[in-house]
Amino acid sequence: MHEFLRNGAQSVAYPSIVASGPNACVLHYRDNDRQMAEGELLLIDAGCEYRGYASDITRTFPVNGRFTAAQKDVYEVVLAAQLACLEAVRPGAAFHDYHRVAERVLAQGMIDLKLIEGPLDAALESGSYKRFYMHRAGHWLGMDVHDAGLYQVKGESVVLVPGMVLTVEPGVYIRAADDVPAAFHDVGVRIEDDVLVTALGHENLTAAAPKTVAEVEAACVR
């Protein structure tokens, strides 16, 4: 909040989510009062209102500055899904297209990490991936953080046109359970950017925020 106001924002766009360890697996966690611990992840979902418009950004950091091997594996799956989603945001595409992209990439990643069983099409049909990915890939963004606007009309997805702004935010949330390898317990990762649909494709408005494993670890060192 200090940085938002110091740089000219009017206020926060919504109550910030600052979730460590198991709380990173809780969507819209708001208590923000847990002591972080060595070896855990910290998920920060925060945004400000600037000149009347809302932002909504999420990054996930290792508390000690270095991802464990399992954390890195999950993070790379989410990053691959987020990058694939960005490529699907363009004029003429259906709004729901990039969510379907997220489902396919994340489900295949879960299969590769042996969190769910394949093959991919069977996992998508059964919805087994939803145990670890239970939300949509994004929403409209504008004068409110969840801005007004329809996502489908008469059962058909709204088509993207230049000037629309939306979030792109796939994630994976792995709660501790007997059938989940211990290395993956309480690993919650979300990566979220704010994206403008342009005439030629899209512009990532929050691209400057560190996002790759190397960039995030370097930011932790700073």
Protein Blocks (a to p, Z undefined) as FASTA:
>chain_A
ZZmmmnopabdfbdcdddehjllmpghiaklpaccdehiacdddddddeehiacdddddd
dfklpacfklmmmmmmmmmmmmmmmmmgcghiafklmmmmmmmmmmmmmmmnomaccdfk
lmmmnommmmmoccdfbdcddjbfbdcddfbeehiacdddehiacdddddddddddfklc
fklgoiacdddddddddfklpacfklmpcfbfmlmmmmmmZZ
